[in-house]
């Protein structure tokens, strides 16, 4: 589990390295689908289009949150999802992060 996030924060980067079943980094530069899928504590799914972190040969995709997206206190899950060509699809292991409320009102 990662460090807690604060409700209302924006621009938090979620990055994942896509690897195959043997643990080898997958070149995602030609991916037709790059997504980070979030699940809120209430179970609501939020699918966001990810970008390449560099040129994709390192297998890393990322998504930076926008205002209002991470809008619930509690434990969230997220996972990366990539499709390169028909039959070549990877979904990474779900990861967790905790969102806490602000100590003071904005």
N, C-alpha and C positions, 0 to 999 in steps of 0.2 A: 504494500500500500504506500502511496506517495504522501508527501506533506499536505496538510489541509489547505484547501482553497477557501477564499472568503466570498460569500454571497455578493453578487454584483460586480466582481472583478471581470475585466475583459482582457483579451489579448493573451490569455494563457495558451501556450503551445502544447499540443498533444502529439508526440512523435512516436512512430513505430518503425522498426526494421523488419521487413518481410523476409522470412526464411522458408525454405522448402522443408520437406519431411526429414531431410538429412542435416538440417541446420545450416545449409548453405544460403548465403544472401542471394535474393532474387533481384535481377535487374528489372525495375519497374518503370523504366523510361518510356516504354511503349504501352503502358497500361491504359485500357479504355475506361476503366472504373477505378477510382481511388476514393475511398470513403473512410471516415471515422464514425462509428455508430455509438451513440451514448444511450444509456438507460438511466432514467432518473430514479430516485428512491421510491417514487409512486409507480414505477414500471413503465413510464412513457418513453418510447423510443424516439430519438432525434438523430437522423442520418444527415451528415454534413459532408460536402465534397472536400476532399483533401487535396493538397498540392505536393509536389516533389520538394524535398528539403534541399537537395542540390540538383544534380542532373538525372537522378533516378538509378544510376548504376550502383549506388551504395544501398539500394533497397529501402531507403527511408522516405516515408510519407508523413505529412503533418497537417494539422488543422489548428487555427488560432480562433478562440472563442470570441463571439461578438456580444454586445450588450443584450441582456435579457435571456440569453440561452441557458446558462447554468443558473437556474432560478429557484432552486429548492435546496434547503438544508438537509443534509444526510449523506448516506453513502451512495455514490454513483458508480456505474461501470462504463467502460468503453472498450471497443475493440476495432482494430483495423480490418479493412476488407479491400481486396484488389482483384481485378480481373484483367489479365493480359491478353489472352486470346481464348476462343472457345475451348473449354476443357482445362484451362489454366487459371484457376481461381484459388485465392488464399484468404482465409479468415484467421487473424491472430487470436491468441488467447485473450480472454477478457481480463481487464485490469480494473482496479478499484481506486477511487479517490474520495476523500471526504470534503464536503462543503460545510463550512461553519458560518454562523451569522456574524455580522459586524458587531464590535463591542460598543460602538457609538453610532448614532444616526447620521446619515449623510446630509 
